[in-house]
Amino acid sequence: LKQFLDQASLDRSAGPATLSPAFLIRSVHRSFRKRMARRSILSIAAVAALALSLLRASLAPAFAGSAGQQLAVRGSRVALAAEKRFEVFVTNPSVGARTRMMISPSMTCAEIVERGRKELGFDQPWIKNEDFKLYKAEDESTPLKGSVADNEMKPWGPDGTELHLIFQP
């Protein structure tokens, strides 16, 4: 308002008609339009930035990692399939610890015990690998020995292989 009165006082030399209500209304209206234009530009910019960020978030991958990393994972899966590796579950039923493990038909049960101990957190140096026995989940009466192929293990799924790693010194 001070700005408008200062402008009106500068125009006083033109005569008493410059201080008319119409002059003040026109001045206020021009100033209001300028401020609203500035505000509307800022609000349009804010809405555009919000829309851009929402669009970017919706187009981003659903999981962590870039598209390049996802392609690398896919390529590694193809390579694993070529080697005939497959996934099984290894569980320690006494504590409920469980891990997924990729194995190959040539892998031995002793190697699965060693890796399973490490992945389940049972790899203390004073406990021997021989103190852990490996069983199929369906039959804990006979410990598994030999290779994966010898024990007819199948990839994890509805009828896949779950192995129990049990401490029996």
Secondary structure as GFF3:
##gff-version 3
##sequence-region A 1 169
A	DSSP	alpha_helix	2	10	.	.	.	ID=ss1
A	DSSP	three_ten_helix	11	14	.	.	.	ID=ss2
A	DSSP	three_ten_helix	16	19	.	.	.	ID=ss3
A	DSSP	alpha_helix	21	59	.	.	.	ID=ss4
A	DSSP	alpha_helix	67	82	.	.	.	ID=ss5
A	DSSP	beta_strand	86	92	.	.	.	ID=ss6
A	DSSP	beta_strand	97	103	.	.	.	ID=ss7
A	DSSP	alpha_helix	109	120	.	.	.	ID=ss8
A	DSSP	three_ten_helix	129	131	.	.	.	ID=ss9
A	DSSP	beta_strand	132	136	.	.	.	ID=ss10
A	DSSP	three_ten_helix	149	151	.	.	.	ID=ss11
A	DSSP	beta_strand	162	167	.	.	.	ID=ss12
###
